[in-house]
Amino acid sequence: MAAIPSPVVAMKINEWYKYIKRFNVKEAETLKEEIRKEIDVMEEDEQAVLYFQLMEFRHQLMIDYVQPSAEPLEKSDYLKAVEGQGKKMSGILEYYFNFFQGMYEFKMGEFLKAIMFYKRAEKRLEQVGDELEKAEFYYKLSEVFYHMKQTHMSMYYVGLSHDIYRTYKTHAIYMICEINCLTVVAGNYIDLEHREKALTHLLAVLEKAKTLKNKNMIFRTLHNIGSCYEGLGDIVRAMAHFHQAVEIGTSIGEKVLPTYYRMAMIHLKNEEFIEGQDFYRKAMVQAETHKDDLYFI
């Protein structure tokens, strides 16, 4: 049997990566196993093997996001074949290595390490020809800067990402990416105490989420809008959106604990103790169900 040319395998890995980015778990799993078999009979090509190993790690990051496990993701299980062996990666593989490592560090809450790896990846970004790949990279950087409260840096990168994604908004998956960008923008405006501007973006997100009929996004956005109105002192609108969030969140099994908590606090501040205690009890039940120790403190 003739060896499979490495460019053929590399093209399949590219296709695999598309499935990963779209969270198409079934298709990604199928293609991964197909590529694994072909790697064994592929012509010798160290770069293609490294590409496969890096994508296997990215695949596991996707699986861990879609199906969270109680066991922490061990990067050594996926990157030990790449790290510390003196293998020279090509420019694009160096980009993927640092980008994926940055995603891992972000997931583990190591934001400074994540930024370090992302900035290393950015040095190789000119070798990435796919605009959508660049959009994802910019979004990830905006996300970590948002969590670090580096508001203006976050706004810069999320703007770059949003400009790309909105040109692809006819495709549902990229409309979701656009929604994620607008949500980060709103979060940054809240940090800047510009809740009116944040509200404008959140209301736009809600309409897009309704268009997609994505109840998880609708739930989260309703909660965020309620919080925004609460910050603006418009308690009537805040409670209306919190009630809608609870209704939708409960119907799809979402964790509505933060929403119940905000509702309880609003009622208690207004000395509406019966209503406040009712939502407080509901919040406690949710905290026990989800084993959320933060709310017991």
C-alpha positions in Angstrom: 0.0 0.0 0.0 1.4 3.4 -1.1 2.0 6.0 1.7 -0.6 8.7 1.9 0.9 12.1 0.8 1.2 14.4 3.8 -0.6 17.4 2.1 -3.7 15.2 1.8 -3.7 14.6 5.5 -3.0 18.3 6.2 -6.0 19.2 4.2 -8.1 16.9 6.3 -6.7 18.4 9.5 -7.8 21.8 8.2 -11.3 20.4 7.7 -11.2 18.9 11.2 -10.4 22.3 12.6 -13.4 23.8 10.9 -15.7 21.3 12.7 -13.9 22.0 16.0 -14.5 25.8 15.7 -18.1 25.2 14.9 -18.5 22.8 17.9 -19.7 20.0 15.5 -18.6 17.3 17.9 -19.9 14.3 16.0 -18.2 15.3 12.7 -15.0 16.3 14.5 -14.8 13.0 16.3 -15.4 11.0 13.1 -12.7 12.9 11.1 -10.2 12.8 14.0 -10.3 9.0 14.0 -10.1 8.9 10.2 -7.0 11.1 10.3 -5.4 9.2 13.1 -5.5 6.0 10.9 -4.0 7.9 8.0 -1.2 9.4 10.1 0.0 5.8 10.7 0.4 5.2 6.9 1.3 8.7 5.9 4.6 9.5 4.2 7.2 10.8 6.8 6.5 14.5 7.6 7.3 15.8 11.0 5.3 19.1 10.5 2.1 17.2 9.6 2.5 15.0 12.7 3.0 18.1 14.9 -0.1 19.7 13.3 -2.1 16.6 14.2 -0.9 16.6 17.8 -1.7 20.3 18.2 -5.2 19.8 16.7 -5.8 16.9 19.0 -5.3 19.2 21.9 -7.6 21.9 20.4 -10.2 19.1 19.9 -10.0 18.2 23.5 -10.5 21.9 24.5 -13.6 21.9 22.4 -14.9 18.7 24.0 -14.2 20.0 27.5 -16.1 23.2 26.7 -19.2 21.3 25.3 -19.1 18.5 27.9 -17.4 19.9 31.0 -15.7 17.3 33.1 -15.0 17.2 36.9 -11.5 16.2 36.0 -9.3 19.2 34.9 -7.9 19.0 31.4 -4.3 17.9 31.4 -2.4 19.7 28.7 0.6 17.3 29.1 -1.5 14.5 27.7 -1.8 16.3 24.4 1.2 18.6 24.2 4.0 16.4 25.7 4.7 15.1 22.2 5.3 18.7 21.0 6.9 20.5 24.0 10.5 20.1 25.0 11.7 17.8 22.3 13.6 20.3 20.3 11.3 20.0 17.3 11.3 23.1 15.1 7.8 24.2 14.3 7.0 26.1 11.1 5.6 29.6 11.5 1.9 28.6 11.3 2.4 25.7 13.7 4.1 28.0 16.2 1.0 30.2 15.9 -1.3 27.3 16.7 0.9 26.0 19.5 0.8 29.4 21.3 -2.8 30.1 20.5 -4.0 26.8 21.8 -1.8 27.0 24.8 -3.2 30.5 25.5 -6.7 29.1 25.3 -5.8 26.4 27.8 -4.3 28.9 30.3 -7.4 31.1 30.0 -9.6 28.1 30.8 -7.5 27.4 33.9 -7.8 31.0 35.0 -4.2 31.8 34.4 -4.9 35.1 32.6 -1.3 36.5 32.5 0.0 33.3 31.1 -2.8 33.3 28.5 -1.9 36.8 27.4 1.8 35.8 27.2 1.0 32.9 24.8 -1.6 34.9 22.8 1.0 37.7 22.2 3.5 35.1 21.0 0.9 33.8 18.6 0.1 37.3 17.4 3.7 37.6 16.1 2.8 34.8 13.7 -0.6 36.0 12.8 0.4 37.4 9.4 0.9 33.8 8.3 -2.8 33.1 8.9 -4.6 33.6 5.7 -8.1 32.8 7.0 -9.9 36.0 8.1 -12.3 34.0 10.3 -9.3 32.4 12.1 -8.0 35.9 12.8 -11.5 36.9 14.1 -11.4 34.1 16.6 -7.9 35.0 17.7 -8.9 38.7 18.2 -11.9 37.6 20.2 -9.9 35.4 22.5 -7.5 38.3 23.2 -10.5 40.6 23.9 -11.9 38.0 26.2 -8.8 37.7 28.4 -8.2 41.4 28.5 -11.9 41.9 29.6 -11.4 39.5 32.5 -8.2 41.4 33.4 -10.2 44.6 33.4 -7.9 46.0 30.6 -10.9 47.6 29.1 -9.4 49.6 26.3 -7.3 46.7 25.1 -10.3 44.5 25.2 -12.3 47.0 23.2 -9.6 47.3 20.6 -9.4 43.6 19.9 -13.1 42.9 20.1 -13.6 45.6 17.5 -11.3 43.9 15.1 -13.1 40.6 15.7 -16.6 42.0 15.3 -15.7 43.8 12.1 -14.8 40.4 10.5 -17.7 38.4 12.0 -20.4 40.8 11.0 -19.6 40.3 7.3 -20.4 36.6 7.7 -23.6 37.1 9.8 -25.8 35.2 7.3 -24.3 32.0 8.8 -25.7 31.1 12.2 -22.4 30.1 13.8 -20.9 33.4 12.9 -23.9 35.3 14.1 -23.3 33.6 17.5 -19.7 34.8 17.3 -21.0 38.3 16.6 -23.2 38.0 19.6 -20.3 37.0 21.8 -18.4 40.1 20.5 -21.3 42.5 21.3 -21.6 40.9 24.8 -17.9 41.6 25.5 -18.4 45.2 24.3 -21.4 45.6 26.7 -19.3 44.2 29.5 -16.6 46.7 28.9 -19.0 49.6 28.8 -20.4 48.4 32.2 -16.9 48.4 33.6 -16.5 52.0 32.3 -19.8 52.9 34.0 -21.5 53.6 30.6 -24.6 51.4 31.2 -26.7 53.2 28.6 -24.2 52.2 25.9 -24.0 48.7 27.3 -27.8 48.4 27.3 -27.9 49.4 23.6 -25.6 46.5 22.7 -27.4 44.0 25.0 -30.7 44.8 23.4 -29.2 44.2 20.0 -27.8 40.9 21.3 -31.3 39.9 22.5 -32.8 40.4 19.1 -30.1 38.4 17.4 -30.4 35.6 20.0 -34.2 35.6 19.4 -33.6 35.4 15.6 -31.4 32.3 16.2 -34.0 30.9 18.8 -31.0 30.2 21.0 -32.6 30.0 24.5 -29.4 29.7 26.3 -28.2 33.0 24.9 -31.6 34.6 25.4 -31.5 33.6 29.1 -28.1 35.0 29.7 -28.8 38.2 27.8 -32.1 38.8 29.7 -30.2 38.4 33.0 -27.5 40.9 31.8 -30.1 43.4 30.6 -31.9 43.1 34.0 -28.5 43.8 35.8 -28.0 46.8 33.5 -31.4 48.3 34.3 -30.7 47.6 38.0 -27.5 49.6 37.7 -29.4 52.4 36.1 -31.9 52.4 38.9 -34.8 51.2 36.7 -36.0 48.5 39.1 -39.3 47.8 37.2 -37.6 47.0 34.0 -34.8 45.1 35.8 -37.3 42.8 37.6 -39.3 42.3 34.4 -36.2 41.0 32.6 -35.1 38.9 35.6 -38.5 37.3 35.6 -38.3 36.5 31.9 -34.7 35.1 32.4 -35.9 32.8 35.2 -38.8 31.5 33.1 -36.6 30.7 30.1 -33.6 29.5 32.1 -35.7 27.1 34.2 -37.4 25.7 31.1 -34.0 24.7 29.6 -32.3 23.6 32.9 -30.0 26.7 33.1 -28.5 27.7 36.4 -30.7 30.6 37.5 -29.0 31.1 40.9 -27.5 34.5 40.0 -30.9 35.8 38.8 -32.7 34.7 41.9 -30.0 36.3 44.0 -30.3 39.6 42.3 -34.1 39.5 42.6 -33.8 38.7 46.3 -31.4 41.6 46.9 -33.7 44.1 45.1 -36.7 43.1 47.2 -34.8 43.2 50.4 -33.3 46.6 49.7 -36.9 47.8 49.1 -37.9 46.3 52.4 -40.2 43.9 50.6 -39.2 41.1 53.0 -41.7 38.4 52.1 -40.8 38.6 48.4 -37.1 38.9 49.2 -37.1 35.9 51.5 -39.0 33.9 48.8 -36.3 34.5 46.2 -33.6 34.1 48.8 -34.9 30.6 49.5 -35.1 29.8 45.8 -31.5 31.0 45.4 -30.3 28.8 48.3 -32.0 25.7 46.7 -30.2 26.5 43.4 -26.9 26.9 45.3 -27.3 23.5 47.0 -28.4 21.9 43.7 -25.3 23.3 41.8 -23.0 22.9 44.8 -22.1 26.6 44.5 -20.1 27.4 47.6 -19.6 31.0 46.6 -23.2 31.9 47.5 -22.9 30.3 50.9 -20.2 32.6 52.0 
